[in-house]
Amino acid sequence: MAKRMSGQKAVTPDVDALAASVKASGKGGLPPVHLWNPPFCGDIDMRIARDGTWFYLGTPINRFALVKLFSSILKREDGKYFLVTPVEKVGITVEDAPFVAVDFEASGTGREQELRFTTHVGDTVTAGPDHPIRVDLDPDTGEPSPYVHIRAGLEALIDRKSFYRLMDLAEVQEGWFGVWSGGAFFRILSAGELDLA
């Protein structure tokens, strides 16, 4: 998957090898990265910014197909992020969450409501017990950072416009302002903080 650069610890992704690994993993769906446990080959100068932009050697990766490919072989272990194939594993930097939820569709109401999120790389999930929504509050500013679980410990930061739409759908349950989806209630903020209790 990667070639070592002379005199440097960084490695250069071999796109053809990555594509071959993904293709060999089966038709359709995502590669079974949870089954792959290859040796660690070092870190590469690849970063996912908070807005979901992928960078390599400081330059944005503008090819959507390549970003989608890399995102399909992303794995999280012990709070760190890696690109993996059956034979190699390389570390990358993720500033916040590896995905950004850029939109969602709502169907139903109340406890029957379902919220189906779409990420910037085309993944879709319906929030529920297997794909929970959570909100972190910045301890200094109180600004909320909302997330939805995508797969295997990988989350998407819910973008601002989608978060505002979520707030429009929210209701109060047991002192919490939140949303229903997939039969579960997800707390967003304390109703007391919003003077809604």
N, C-alpha and C positions, 0 to 999 in steps of 0.2 A: 504494500500500500504506500510505502514512503521510501524516499531515498535520502540518505544522510548527506548533508552538505559538508564539503571538505573543511576540516578544522573547526567546525561549529557543532553545537549540540542540537541545533534545530534540524528538522527534517522537512522534506518537500513532498507534499502529497502526490501520488501517482494516480491521476484521475482515471486512467484506463483500468488500473487494477481495482480501484474503488468500484467503478461501474461493473466490472466483471464479478466482483464479490457480491454486489447487490443482486445482479441478474442470476447468479448461481444459487442464490438463497431461495429461489422459487418464483413462480409467476404470481403477480398481484400481491397486495398486502405489503407489510413491512418485513425487512430481514429479521430473523430471530436473534437479535443481538443479546437477549437475555441468556441464550445458550452458548454464546461465544465467550471464552475466557483466555484470550491469547496473551503472550508476554508483552509487557510494557516496553515501548521502543523510544520513549522520551516525549518531551513536549514540542509542539510546533507553534509557530507564531501565527496562530489563528484565534480570532476573538469574535464573540457575538455581543454586539452593543445592546444597550437597554431597549433600543427601538427595534431590535430584531435584525439589524444589518450585520452581515457576516464580513469580516475583514481577514485578509491574508497578507502578511508582511506590511501591514498598515494601509493596504489598499482595499476598498470595498469589492466584494465579489458580486458582480452585477448580473451574472448568468443565473437566472432563476432555477434552471434545471440542475445546475451544480449545487446550489444552496439546498434544494430539495433533496438531492442525493446525499449530501453530507448530513442533513437533518435526520435522514432515515437510518443512519448508522451511529447516531448519538446515544451515549450511555452515561448514566450517572452512578458513581460508586463513591461512598463515603464523602458525599458533598462535593466531589470533583467531577469534571466532565471530560469525556473521551470520545474519540471517533474509533470505532472498532470494526474489524473484519474477522473472519475465522483465524487469521494468522498474525495480525498485528493490532496494537492498541497505542494510540498517541493522545497526549493530553492537550486540551484547548482551554481558553479562558472564556468564561461567561460572566458578563457584568451583572446581570440580574437573573432573568429567566431565559431559557434558550428559545422560547417561542413567544409570539405576541398574538393574542386573540384580537383580531381586527374587526369582527362582526359577530352577531348572533341572531338567531331567529327564535321567537317565542311562540309557543302554541299552548292552548288550554289556559285555565285560570286557577288561582288558588293552589290547593294541594295537587291538582292535576296538571299544573303548568310544567312545561319542559322547555329548557333553554339549550339550544344547539349552537355551540361556538365553532367558529372557523378561524384557523390560524393563518399567519402570513405565508406559510408554506403549503396551505391547502388541507391540513389535518382538520377533521371535524369530530367533536365529541359532544354528547349530551350530558350536562351537569347532573350529578346524582351521587349516590353513595360511592361509586367507583371513580367518579370524576368530580371531586368536591371543589367548591369555591371557597377561598379563604381571603381574608383581608389583613394586611399588616399596616400598622400606623407608624409613621415616622416619629420617633420619640421627641424630636426637637420641634418639628413643624406641625405634627398631627395629620399630615397629608396621608391619605389612604393609598396603599398599593394593593390592588385586587389581583388574584390569580385563580386560574382554573387548572386542575390536574389533567394532563394530556395522556401520558402513559409512563409506566415504569419509573416513577419519581421525577419525571420531566413536566414542568409546568409552563403555562403561558401567562404572561402579564396581560391583563385585560386592558386594552387601550382606553384612553380617556372618554372618547365619544360613546363607546360601548358601556363603560361604567356609568355614565350619566343616564343612559337608557335603562340600565339595571336599576338605578335608584328610582326611576319613574315607576318601575314594576314592584318595588319593595313594599312590604307591609310590616306591621308590628306583631311580633309573637313573643310572649313571655319576656317582655322588656327589651327585645332586640329588634332592630330594623334590619330586614333581610329579604331574601327571595326564596321561593319554592322552585324546585326542579327535580324531576325524577323521583318524586315522593319524599324528598328531604328538604329541610329548611336550612338555609345557609345564612349565618349571621354576617351582617356587614358592619353595623355600628350599634353601639348601645343607644336605645331610644332616649335614655336620659340625656345623653350628650347632645341629642338633636331636639331636646325639649318636646318629645312626642309621647312620653310615657303618660 
